[in-house]
Amino acid sequence: MDGSVEIFYKREGKVCSGVLNARGIFYTSEGTEHLVHPLGVAKVLVIEHERGV
C-alpha cells in the first residue's frame, strides 16, 4: 500500500473526515456511510464484509 486518502464518514448525523496513510486502518460499524478521495496517487486495500442472504 502506498499514498494517502481522505475519508469522509457520518457519525451521529455529522460529516467527519480524516486522512489515512500507508498501513492505516479505518474500521466502522455496518451501515456507516463513507466516501474516500485519494490525495494524489494511492494504492489501497479495501476489505468489506459480505452480507449474508
Steps between C-alpha positions, in 0.01 A plus 500: 500500500618849426377859506228671701123533482250730667199315635165661571244323720189576703502470879175581682374682189807725476752477212852432629827447314852373550812415305624142467861433407669175395423223751215703652177327599147639493248278677134583540175332585275353233289757318730800557500726193853571377679647198873502421699747288863421407755773572709459187580144394395244763502120507258370763350172612130499587346213692126493554285238663283304256136523600320171547173425324 
